[in-house]
Amino acid sequence: MKICVIIPVYNSGNLIIAVIKSVLQYTENLIVVNDGSTDGTLDAIRRCGLDPQSPHVVSYEKNRGKGYALRKGFQRALELDFTHAVTMDADGQHLASDLDIMTKLAENQLDALIIGARKFDNPNMPQGSRFANKFSNFWFMVQTGKRLPDTQTGFRVYPLQKIGKMRLFTNRYESELEILARSAWCNIPIVSQPVDVYYPPINERISHFKGGKDFFRISVLNTVLCFFAVIYGYPSMFLRKFL
């Protein structure tokens, strides 16, 4: 098992330095994907000692979305012969101190997709996040017959040989939902691990989620996934049990 951490980042220059430094306390196997930032994020990455021209930094000029950034990170990780990748968000919500428990769980279940389930009793969690997660959990259950406590978490360990080459149809926030559903259809084990999460004060929070547009994309994706669940997902899960 050879594992790295992938951090997709877009316009989080004032936060990414602390995130990178916290990860580097646990591992030097870090890949940062600069998703077309325009706020000095690339300079912030450079100040952390990472050369933008090195294999550990992927950068392109136009913002393409989180899903696209994850795909580029997976591609680079495979090129560098990593077998697994931990994904963390750039806003500081995920704690590097949870990396050990996530990677140890992955070591014991090499083919599994490990997801870091947030603790929803956190009083600082926005109400919108609670509703969005319940909404997403419901549709995931409809599409796969499986229940998960947190389908919207970005803190995950991906088995790259099974997921890293997956050709996604989406490019933005909805890509993480697509990966979950398609992993379930392929009978890839999905294991939840409770993790802590940090929510900064409201005036310090950064979110690039575009309410109307992104919610519309997620709704369209859920509709499409429900259709494919009937004609492909459920039959595939059934057949794979006997093959």
Buried (B, 14 or more C-beta within 10 A) or exposed (E): EEBBBBBBBBBBBBBBBEBBEBBBEBBEBBBBBBBBBEEBBBEBBEBBEBEBEEEBBBBEEEBBBBBBBBBBBBBBBBEEEBBBBBBBBBBBBBBBEBBEBBBEBBEEEEEBBBBBBBEEEBEEBEEEBEEBBEBBBEBBEEBBEEEBBBBBBBBBBBBBEBBBEBEBEBBBBBBBBBBBBBBBBBBBEBBBBEBBBEBEEEEEEBEBBEEEEBBEBBEEBBEBBBEBBEEEBBEBBEEEEEE
